[in-house]
Amino acid sequence: MLECTALTKRYEGKERAAVDSLSLSIEGGEIFGFLGPNGAGKSTTIRMIVGLLAPDSGSIAFDGVAGTEQVAYKKMIGYCADEPTFYEKMTGLEHLSFLCDIHQIDAGRRSRRIGELSERMQLTRELADEISSYSHGMRQKLSVIAALLHEPKLLILDEPMVGLDPKASFTLKTMLREYALSGNTVFFSTHVLEVAQQLCTTLGIIGEGRLLYSGSLADLRSKNGADQESLESLFLSLTEEQA
């Protein structure tokens, strides 16, 4: 279980907190969609969860391991950033091999994992090329493969569908479902509400740094007395009410 308790983060010079007393509990086997308008605090929350930003207050834990126990905690996480960065002069294969070294993945397992994941994401031939030659979509595919290499229990993706072609998007959605069915936790942000409605088992909606809703789409519909309402309509209603 991923547990975030009263997370707060402020940036210097900003009157409003980027994230304000946000609390979440996400069980294993869930695909949790994190939704919100631009500037709502999604990426700041994700960066705190993966350990790139320290919260001003509050706590984070996964399966009982506190986020402050950085090595043990980060070993359980796979992260796909919204704008992935790489060593440009490395080939795709060199990048993945480097990560395998960090995670101490043995030769047999690394060959199998790289082969399986690159084939599914249709990047096998391009792994021999320098990353500097990659398109945005190819970089996104490489980032997804890198996040999954060590088979983490918690997979965190920030806008993972951006730049992917339709076939790669379909493949990624299939992989996320398989991943969650194995008992792992998937946490991802997206602006594509249709994808969230199709894919997610639970949702979190954030606005101006505050969590406005957390739960299933069915419960959100029930709460609003709108059994057939689309997620898009409910999202707009909830975020516009706050504004």
Sequence and secondary structure as in RCSB ss.txt:
>XXXX:A:sequence
MLECTALTKRYEGKERAAVDSLSLSIEGGEIFGFLGPNGAGKSTTIRMIVGLLAPDSGSIAFDGVAGTEQVAYKK
MIGYCADEPTFYEKMTGLEHLSFLCDIHQIDAGRRSRRIGELSERMQLTRELADEISSYSHGMRQKLSVIAALLH
EPKLLILDEPMVGLDPKASFTLKTMLREYALSGNTVFFSTHVLEVAQQLCTTLGIIGEGRLLYSGSLADLRSKNG
ADQESLESLFLSLTEEQA
>XXXX:A:secstr
 EEEEEEEE  TT SS SEEEEEEEE TT EEEEE  TTSSHHHHHHHHTTSS  SEEEEEETTEETTSHHHHHT
TEEEE SS    TTSBHHHHHHHHHHHTT  HHHHHHHHHHHHHHTT TGGGGSBGGG  HHHHHHHHHHHHHTT
  SEEEEESTTTT  HHHHHHHHHHHHHHHHTT EEEEE S HHHHHHH SEEEEEETTEEEEEE HHHHHHHTT
 TT  HHHHHHHHHHHH 
